[in-house]
Amino acid sequence: MHVYRTHNCGALSHADIGQTVKLSGWVHRKRDHGGVVFIDLRDHYGLTQCVVDSTDSAFGAAEQLRNESVITITGEVRARSGDTVNKALSTGEIEVQIAALELQSAADTLPLQVNSEEDSGEEVRLRYRYLDLRRQRPHANIMLRAKIIQSIRQRMVALGFTEFQTPILTASSPEGARDFLVPARLHPGKFYALPQAPQQFKQLIMVSGFDKYFQIAPCFRDEDSRADRSPGEFYQLDLEMSFVEQADVFAAVEPVVKGVFEEFSDKKIDPDFVHIPFDEAMLKYGSDKPDLRIALEICDVTDIFRVSDFSIFAKNIEKGAVVRAIPGPKCGSRAIADRMNSWAQGEGAPGMGYIIYGDGEARGPVAKALGAEKAEQIKQQLGVADGDAVFFACAPASEAASLAGKARVRIAREQNLIDENLFKFCWIVDFPMYELDEKTGKIEFSHNPFSMPQGGMDALNNQDPLTIKAWQYDLVCNGVELSSGAIRNHLPEVMYRAFEIAGYGAEVVDKQFSGMISAFKFGAPPHGGIAPGIDRIVMLIADEPNIREVILFPMNGKAEDLMMNAPSEVDETALRELHIRKQLPKA
């Protein structure tokens, strides 16, 4: 007999009755019934009920056990009586009568309860993450993540992609977020950077003559935490393809993503990956990552208010503002309207105008100032009915879109208009190549600087930069951005010109992207790719509201590892070897 176990704690069944077995695991729960002690023994695979009574030699040891102590038991499998069968357990038909018990490791008083789903608070959970992971839901989430990654790998290989590993220590490059820097001991004053993404390397793999690359790639970005973003590091399905157009990338990615969701989720999946241009998404949904489970669409009603007696909006329109209208099904009450107005103020807006429709008339200050004809025009344009309301955001275009988009989601949640049992995907396409920095007035890249502009060099030379679209795209699911990608700029002259428009001279390109621009001068294939986020995919499939729930050892919102005490101080000797002197900010 094996020293620790003949079976795992999820293996025994009715067929094993009468066998002498050995099990090892953690004491999940102990119940002392006065002369009889029941122990729920747990390991990675499941849970088995074990029992010992006062006539058994192991009884005294069993009485002394604390939860989460590790034990090995030997005993006989026997059937549970009919009224004690637990149909919720795979082992629920049997129990093990303990003949011998060996304590492998005693547990101290627990800082959190493993056998309970009660939330002990983020700080305690992360500080004692190894205990937290023993709990059923976190344990299941991490196993789900592992299975999803395995499935993705199999699907990518089946599609003809080859997995390569790209460097972790690389050069710093401006890719949208702060780099994590690593001092180079052998090169005083110089630093490596951890990759924000394998962007340049995967393009260089294509230039090197490989055709279809993928990698479950670690990425490092010094960013603030969000519910759907882990600070510090994350993983993505990174892929790149040669001799492809946008449609080819979509055709490769869709079956992988859809297949994984179908394999691991019981929710309905809309088979259509609709394509929505960026401008349309911002107008109709107020976001470039719209939740299409919400049927509500925002409308532009600027012209209705432009020449009207509602002077607040009319004057702002003269100054360049727009008016976005959001339908509010079943929101036709003053109480709801006041709540929406207060909410908008909490979002930093002056407020939110509204019209309430009921009994064949339009009510509220906005309706009174507009008049019945224009109020009816808005009603027809938005398709609302009596008992509904329409809410208004008046501000510069970007601010109005943002507020309207948030209001759309808030209304849908409050009115239970979201099908929580559905996944709806969409592609956001035709991103602007450039945008205007409102503070500096300078033109800058709006998305990925390595993207090919639609229209190529001709567009760069002859179009207003702010009107140029790029072959850039995002994959969105239920309001969560799963991935970004693009058809790449593979022509040196186009790359130089694209960066020139954004204020970077050729010398900057040559210095910052020396490897890639040099490679492009020796024959580069047209190529493109994308990188769906592994963590976000798992978060959606696991139906978790926070991404930290699907990461093995996550940091907290302040980018601290409470378990390993990172980041930590480094002694002066190590700093001197790296030629680094600390200059801390004044308190």
Stockholm file with secondary structure:
# STOCKHOLM 1.0

chainA/1-587         MHVYRTHNCGALSHADIGQTVKLSGWVHRKRDHGGVVFIDLRDHYGLTQCVVDSTDSAFGAAEQLRNESVITITGEVRARSGDTVNKALSTGEIEVQIAALELQSAADTLPLQVNSEEDSGEEVRLRYRYLDLRRQRPHANIMLRAKIIQSIRQRMVALGFTEFQTPILTASSPEGARDFLVPARLHPGKFYALPQAPQQFKQLIMVSGFDKYFQIAPCFRDEDSRADRSPGEFYQLDLEMSFVEQADVFAAVEPVVKGVFEEFSDKKIDPDFVHIPFDEAMLKYGSDKPDLRIALEICDVTDIFRVSDFSIFAKNIEKGAVVRAIPGPKCGSRAIADRMNSWAQGEGAPGMGYIIYGDGEARGPVAKALGAEKAEQIKQQLGVADGDAVFFACAPASEAASLAGKARVRIAREQNLIDENLFKFCWIVDFPMYELDEKTGKIEFSHNPFSMPQGGMDALNNQDPLTIKAWQYDLVCNGVELSSGAIRNHLPEVMYRAFEIAGYGAEVVDKQFSGMISAFKFGAPPHGGIAPGIDRIVMLIADEPNIREVILFPMNGKAEDLMMNAPSEVDETALRELHIRKQLPKA
#=GR chainA/1-587 SS CCSSCSSCTTTCCGGGTTCEEEEEEEEEEEEECSSEEEEEEEETTEEEEEEEETTSTTHHHHHHCCTTCEEEEEEEEEECCGGGCCTTSTTTTEEEEEEEEEEEECCCCCSSCTTCCCCCCHHHHHHTHHHHTTSHHHHHHHHHHHHHHHHHHHHHHHTTCEECCCCSSBCCCCSSSBCCEEECTTSTTCEEECCSSSHHHHHHHHHTTCCEEEEEEEEEEBCCCBTTBCSEEEEEEEEEEESCCHHHHHHHHHHHHHHHHHHHCCSEECCCCEEEEHHHHHHHHSSSSCCTTCCCCCEECHHHHHTSSCHHHHHHHHTTCEEEEEEETTCCSHHHHHHHHHHHHHTTSSCCEEEEEETTEEESHHHHHHCHHHHHHHHHHHTCCTTCEEEEEEESHHHHHHHHHHHHHHHHHHTTCCCTTEECEEEEECCBSEEECTTTCCEEESSCTTBCBTTHHHHHHHSCGGGCBBSEEEEEETTEEEEEEEEBCCCHHHHHHHHHHTTCCHHHHHHHTHHHHHHHTTCCCCEEEECCBHHHHHHHHHTCSSGGGGSSSCCCTTSCBTTTTBSCCCCHHHHHHTTCCCCCCCC
#=GC SS_cons         CCSSCSSCTTTCCGGGTTCEEEEEEEEEEEEECSSEEEEEEEETTEEEEEEEETTSTTHHHHHHCCTTCEEEEEEEEEECCGGGCCTTSTTTTEEEEEEEEEEEECCCCCSSCTTCCCCCCHHHHHHTHHHHTTSHHHHHHHHHHHHHHHHHHHHHHHTTCEECCCCSSBCCCCSSSBCCEEECTTSTTCEEECCSSSHHHHHHHHHTTCCEEEEEEEEEEBCCCBTTBCSEEEEEEEEEEESCCHHHHHHHHHHHHHHHHHHHCCSEECCCCEEEEHHHHHHHHSSSSCCTTCCCCCEECHHHHHTSSCHHHHHHHHTTCEEEEEEETTCCSHHHHHHHHHHHHHTTSSCCEEEEEETTEEESHHHHHHCHHHHHHHHHHHTCCTTCEEEEEEESHHHHHHHHHHHHHHHHHHTTCCCTTEECEEEEECCBSEEECTTTCCEEESSCTTBCBTTHHHHHHHSCGGGCBBSEEEEEETTEEEEEEEEBCCCHHHHHHHHHHTTCCHHHHHHHTHHHHHHHTTCCCCEEEECCBHHHHHHHHHTCSSGGGGSSSCCCTTSCBTTTTBSCCCCHHHHHHTTCCCCCCCC
//
